[in-house]
Amino acid sequence: MLGLAGFGQIILAADGMDARTVLNRETIDLVLANWIMAPMDGATLLRWIRQAPESPNHGLPVILLTARADVPMVRAAWEAGADSVLAKPLTPATLIRRIKDVLRRPAKRATPPPSVPQRMPTASASSTGPSLIRLRSALDQLESMLKTGAINAAALRVIAAHLHHATSGDAAMEAVTRSFIRCAIKADPFTPAFLDTMHAHLVALRWLAARHENDANLAAWLDASVDSLIETHPIIEGFAWKALLGVRHDQP
């Protein structure tokens, strides 16, 4: 994919240890690494790039690839210092677009050491009262549907509407809900990847509802999975959902 897209020098590494050797020997502009490798995996390589004194470039852009981009994995990748996470299989268009996006961003800083205090959880308008009850009810319904594997379009529309209202006023949760709705509108529901992506949104909303952290980056991570899913398993229907939820027909 990279060669056909016109990238110049492409250097292959067998695993994280081999990649360290390459990084110390060559001038590299960007790293694409698998999350799961042996003997050194992507997480260990990424932490070495960001934190090790002998790393040649602590701010080197890194994109991680994984066959299962669930929320815990993506959170771990972000905390280790990833610039982006892409779910496999992926299309050339997705890969090239993400590389260009990452290269346009400011350089990453080294991940702070564990001794640096982390900020306290942030309270939100949706963390108490009727909105929380409505949110939990919608998430329980979604979880029940995903467990059976039988996607009911009418029930999913109702769940989406409840989430839309219950998360109003909370920027992080609104962003995840928009990603959820985009997946429901544009992706084929009759694929295992659809169920996995819906489950990732479920976990993300439960995480944010518990206020472990007001993490606005969750939506960006989930959008990567949704982008890949829409490109590989698109659906042409769903405009009625947009009208129901007040989304413009020309909105991505």
N, C-alpha and C positions, 0 to 999 in steps of 0.2 A: 504493500500500500504506500509506504513512504517513498519507495523508489519511483513508482508511477506518478506520485504527486510532485516529483521534481526536487526532493530534498537531496542535498549534496552528499556528504559522507555519512554513511550509516554503519555503525560498528556494533556487532553482535557480541553479547556476553552470555555465557552458559548459565550463570547464577549470580547471586549477590557478591560472592567472593571474587569471581572473575570481573564483575563490574567495578569493584573497588580498584582492581589492578588497572583496568582501562581508564578510569577516572584520574588516576595518579599519573598516567602516561600520556593521555591525550587531552586536548582542549575540547570539552563537550558543552553543547548549548542546551541540551534537554535530554532527560532520561525517561524512557518508557520501560516500566518494570512490572513483571507479574507480582501479585501479592503473595502467591504460594510458589515457593521455589525451595530447593535444597542444594547444598547444606545451609545457605544463608537466604532467608526469605526477604520479600520486599520491605516488610516493616523494619527489619534489622538494617538493611541497606539504607533505607530512608533516614533512620536515626543516625547512622554513621555519617551520611552526607550533611545532616543538619547540625550535629553536635560534636563529632570527633575532631580533636585538634589537628589531626593529620589530613582531614578532608580538604581538598583543594578549593572547594567553592560551597560554602554553607548555604548560599542562596540559590543554588542550581535548581531550575524548574524540574519538577518530577511529576509525572502522570502515572498512576498505578492502574493496572488492568486486573480484573477479577471476573470469574464466571458467576459469582453470586454477590452482588453489591447490596447486602442487607445493611440495616442501620448500624448494628454494633461494629461490623467490619469497616464501614465508611467512617464512623466516628473515630475508630482506632487509627485509620489512615490519616485523617485530618489532624488528630492530636500528635501524630508522629511527624507532621509537617508536609503532607502531600499538597500539591497545587490543584490536583483534580483526580477523580476516580472515574473510570469508564467500565461499564459492564460488557463482558463478552457474551456472545459474538457481537461485533460492532462493524458498522459500515465504513467505507473509506471517507464518506462525507462527514460522519460524526467525528472520526479520528482527526481529520485535517482541521475541522472547525475548532475542536478543542485545543489542538496544538497551537493554533493561531491565537486563540483567546488567552492561553496560558503565557505565551511569549509576550503578549501585550501588557501583562500585569507587572506591577513592581516586584522586584525580587523578594523571595521569602527570607525572613530572618531565621536564625537558628532557633530551634525549639528551646524554650526556657527550661532550666534544670528542674527536677521534681521539687526542690526545696523552695521554689518561688511560690508564694501563696496565690491560690486561684481566687477569682472573684466569687462573691456569694451569689446564690440563685436570686433571680429577679422576680418579684411578684408581678401579676398581670391582672387585667380586668376580668379575664375569662377563668381565673384560677379558683373562683368561689361562686356560690349562688346558682341560679337557674341555668346559666350558660354551661357551667361545669356538669350539671345533671344531664342536660341535653347532649353535651359532648360525649359523656360516658355512655349514655344510652345508644347513641349512634355508633360508637366504636364497638360496643357489645354486639349490636346487630351485624356490623361488618365482620367482626371476628367469627360469629356464628356462621355467616354465609361462606367465608373463606374456608372454614373447617370442613364444610360439606363439599366444597369445590363446585357447587351449583350456583352460577351467577344468575340472579334474577334482576333483569334490567329495571323493572318498576321499583323494586326494593332498593336497588343501588341509587336510583334517582332520589328517593326519599332520604337515604343516608347522606348523599351529597348535599342536599338542601339543608339538612340539620347541621352538618359540619360547617357549611357556609355561614349560617347564622350564629352557631355556637362559638366559632373562633373569631368573629368580628371584634376588632379592637385590639387584637394581639398580633403584631406584625409577623412574628416567627410562625405562629400557628396558621395565620391566614395564608402565608406563602406555601406551607406544606399542603393546605387544603386546595389551593389553586393547582398545585402539581397533581394532587389526587384527581381533581375534576378533569384536568387535561388528559390524564391517563385514561379515565373512564370514557371520555368523549372520543378520543382518537385512536385508542389501541384495541386490537382484537381481543375480546374477553375469553375466547375459547382456546387459550394457550397457557401452558404452565407458567410462562414468564409473566403473564398478566397477574396471575394469583400471587406470585412472588413479589411483584412490584406493589400490588395493593397491600400485601402484608407488611412491606417495608414502610408504607405510609401509615398504616395502623400503629406500628411500633413507634414511629416518630411522633405521632400525635399523643400517644400515651406518655412518651418520654417528656414531651413539652408540658403536658397537663400536670405531670408530677413536679414540674419546675425544677428538675435536676439542674437545668441550665437554660437560660433564654438564648438558645442557639439558632441564630438566623441562617447558619450555613447548612442546616439539614435540608432545606428546600433545594439548595443548589446541588447537593449530592443526589437527592432523589430525582431532580430534573435530568441528571445524566442518565439514569436508568430509564426514565420515561422517554427521553430522546431516542435511545437505542431501541426501545420496545416499539415506538411508533414507526420508526424507519424499517424495522424488520417485520412487524405484524400490524400494519395500519388497518383502520376501519374507516369507511366513507360515511357511515351514518352518524347520528348523534346531535344534529343541529337543534333538535327540540330541547336537549339538555342545556344548551347554551342559553336559549330563551328563558327556560325555567330558572336558571341561576343568574340571569342578568349579565351574561358574558357576550361581548360583541362577536359577531360572526367572523370578523376579520382579525380577531385577537388570536395570537399563537397559542 
